[in-house]
Structures are given as C-alpha cells and as structure tokens.
C-alpha cells in the first residue's frame, strides 16, 4: 500500500470526527495544552500535519504553527479551516522535507511516526526534527505500545477496540516489526467501511536510541498528555526529547 493509496481524498473527507474519537475535547484539549506549554514563546512545526486536528487549535492559542504533509487531500481539508498565511504547509516526507525558519518545538502525534515503515526512515525523522530545532528545542512523539503480550503462540491478530459501530483490529508481522491496522466502521444498515494502514511499531527503548542517534536526550515520558505515569501496563506514551542548550 503506497501513501497516496492510504491518505486519499475519501480518507481525508472522512478523517475528521468533530467532538468524538481523537477530536473529543477530553483527548484534544490536553494535547494542545501540553504542546502550547512546551512551545513557550517559540514556533512549532508539526510533522504529518494532516487535516490540522492539533495545529488549528494550537495556532488559535497564539503558537505560530507550520506543517509538513505528504498527502494533498489532507491539506485540502486543512485549508477549509485555516489558510496558508495562518498555517503554512510544506508538501513532502516528514523524514526529509525542510520547512523554512527555526522552531522551539517539533511534534508528531497519534502514532504517525509508525507510518514510516523502516527503522532507517524513522531515524531520519528524528534527524530531520533536530535540523529544524533551535538549541534546547524539543521533539515530542505520541506513540502506542505494541500489544504483543496479547498474542498467544500461533496467533497474528488482536482486537484492540470493540464498540458499537466500530471494530479496530491489528495484524502483526513480528519478524519485521510491522502491523496493519484494520478499522471497520458500521453504519445503521449494517454495512461496513474498511480503512487499513500499515505501520512499523517501535518499542520505547528503541525510540530512545533513535533520539540519541539524532543528538537528543529524553526529557520525560508519560502515559498520556495529562502527565499520567508511564507503566508496564500503559497502552501509549508521550515522549519528550530535547537538544542540548546553546553554550
């Protein structure tokens, strides 16, 4: 599956779910609050900005936000909410594309780092973040924890969410650290719509090593955006990495 096949016009049209899911106030507001504090008085750069779920409210808080995005249809949806003057976007790959200016904060939310399907690309994404940051700047990554403990021998799939109208199922290739997420949405007639996306999952310790290769040190890790402790039972984490300050 190529990126243009995944993040196409239909996916972009259906991506936003105002008030629910990842757009729910209880999910979005803590995210924006934390990022605004981390940005301070500086500018922020969002890798894989998408339709602007986080960038639009962050910009509304007074933080200058620029984005990098690979999918034109996703940016078209963003443009229904904010113009180029408000939130500039550079089209390209988050591992290689360069945005003008310098930033106190670069961030990647909602598991997007795993959209890069090789370890080498993921390491380059850290290096690209470092290229954009001022000394002492921070790179924030929100990522899920692989649920391999739920897989008994011989089983390659796990249902990670099951609720009315929706089933989320992941299939694992543990040899390559790959997973395909299958999202089944059911309408009132019982008809299903399927969205699939491939990922390369990353263990937290591996993520820390990627950061060190790019010159970062880990500043903090929490289970969520509110600052809950990260434990062995946490299903996700928000990790903050920082470049050394200027001397």
N, C-alpha and C positions, 0 to 999 in steps of 0.2 A: 504494500500500500504506500503510494507516494503522498507527500504532504498535500499536494493540490487535490488529491482524491479525498482526503480526510477533511480538510478545512475548506470545503467548497461552499458555494452560495447557499445551498439548502441548510448545511450545518450552521452557517453564520446567521441565517434567518431564525433558526430555532435555538440559538445558543442562549440568548437572554431569557431568564425566567424571573421577572421583577417580583421582589418580595418573597421568593421561595428559593429553596436549594442554596446554592452558593451566593445568590443575590439576597438571601434573607438578612434582615438587619442584624440579627444576632451573629451572623457569620461575617458580614461585610464591615460593619462598624468597628469591631475590634481590629480588623486588618488595617483599615485606614488610620485609625488612631495610632497604632504602633508604628506604621510607616511614617506618618507625619512627625512623630517624635524623633525617629531615627534620622530623618532628613534634616531636621533642625532648620537652619536658615538657608540651606543649600538646595540645589535642584536634584530631582530624582529621574532615573532612567528605568523604564520597565522593559525587560526582555519579554518578547511574545505578548505584546500589549492586548491583542485580541480585539474585542468589542469595547474595551475600556471599562470593564466592570469595576476595577480598582482605580484606574487612572482618573476617571471622570470625577468621582467624589474626592480623590486626593487633591486634584487640581482645584476643586471648589474650596478646599481648606487653605488655599494660598500657596501650595507647594508647586513650583514650576515642574511640569512632567513632560518628558519626551518618551517616545516609544520606538521599539524595533519590532517589526512584524513581518512574517513570511507570506501571509495569506491576504491577497487583495480583498476578497469578500468580507473578511473580518474587519478590515479597516473601513470598508464601505459602511458597515453597521456602526462603527465608532463615529463616523462622520455625521450620522444622524443625531449625535449627542454633543459633539464638540468639533469645531473646525480646526484647520491646520494651524492657525495662529494661536489657538488655545492649547492644543496638544499636538505638536509636530510629531510625525512618524517617519522613520526611515524604513524603507522596504528592504528586507533581507533576512539572512540567517542570524540568529542570536549568538552563534559561536564565532562569527566572522564580521558581521556588519558593524560599521562605525557610525556613531552619532556625533554631531558637532558639539563642542562645549565640554565642560567638566562637571562632575556630579559628586555630591556628598553621599549619594545612595543609589545603588543599582539593586533591583529586586526581581525575583522570579516567584510567582505564586501558583498555587493549586496544581502542584506536581508537574509543571511544564518542563522542568529540566529533563525529565524522563522521556520527553518527546524526541530527544537526541538519542539515537539508537546504538551508539558505540561509546565505549569509555573514552576514546580519544576525543570525540566531539564534545563530550561533557567536560573534559579537562580544558579544552579550548574555550568553552563557555566561561569558565572561571577566569581564564586569562583575558578574555575579552572584557569581562567585568572590571578586572584590575586596570586595564588600559583606559577605561573611562573615568576612574575614580581619582579624586584628589587624595593626597596623603592623609591617612587616618579615616578614609572613606569606608563605607560598609557595603557588603553584598549580603542580601537576605534571600534565603531559599526556603520555600514551603514545600514539603515532600512527604509522601506516605511511606510507612514502614512496610516492607514486603511481608505478607502474611503466610510465610512458608510453614509455620508451625501448624497451620490448619490443614495441611496437605498430608494425608497418610500415604504410605508407600503405594505406588502404582496409580495415584490419583493426580491429575494435572489441572484441575479446575476448582475454584472456590467461589461461592456466592457471598459477596461482601455486603450487599444491601438487598432487602426484600420488603417492599411496602406497596400499598395499593397503587396500581398504575405504573409500577417501576420495579425492575429487577436488574441489579448490577452483578455481573459475573466476570471473573478473570481466569484466563487460561495461561499456564506457566510453561516456559521452556527454561528449566533451571540450569541447563548446561551453558546457555548464552546469556543468562540473566534477563531474559525477555518475557514480557507479559502482554497479552492482548486483552484490553478491557472491552466488554460487550455490554452495551446499555440498551435494555429493552423497555420501551415506553408503550403502554397500552391505552387506547382511547376508550370511550364509553361503549363502543360497539364490540370491544374485544380485539380489534385489530392492533397489531404490534408494529412499531417502528424501531429499527435496529441501527445503532451507531456504534462503530468499532474504532478503536485507536490502539496502535502498537506503542510499547514503551520499553525502555531498559531500566529496570529497577536498580536502586543504589542503596547499599547499606549505609547507615550513618557514619560508621568508621571510614568507609571508602570515600564518602563525601568530604570528610575532614582531610583526608590525604590529598584529594583533588585541590582543596583550598590551599594547602601548604605548597603544592607544586606551583601555584599561581602567586605565592607570596603573602597569603592571608594567614591570620590566626583566628581560631574560633573564639568569639566573644561570649556567646550564650547559645543555649538550646532549650527550647520549651516544647511542650506537647501541643500548644496552640497559640493563637495570637494574644490571648489574655494573660499569658505567662504561667500557665499551669505547669507543674513539674513534669519533666520527661522521664518516663519509667519504662521498664521492660514490657509493660502492657500497653504503652501508647501506640496508637494506630497511625500517627503522623507526627511531624515535628516542624518547628520553625527555627531555623539555624541562622545565626548572625555571625558573619565573618568580617574581620577588619584588617585593612592595610596598616602597616606601621605609620605613625605620625611623622611629619617632617622634623628634621633635626636642625 
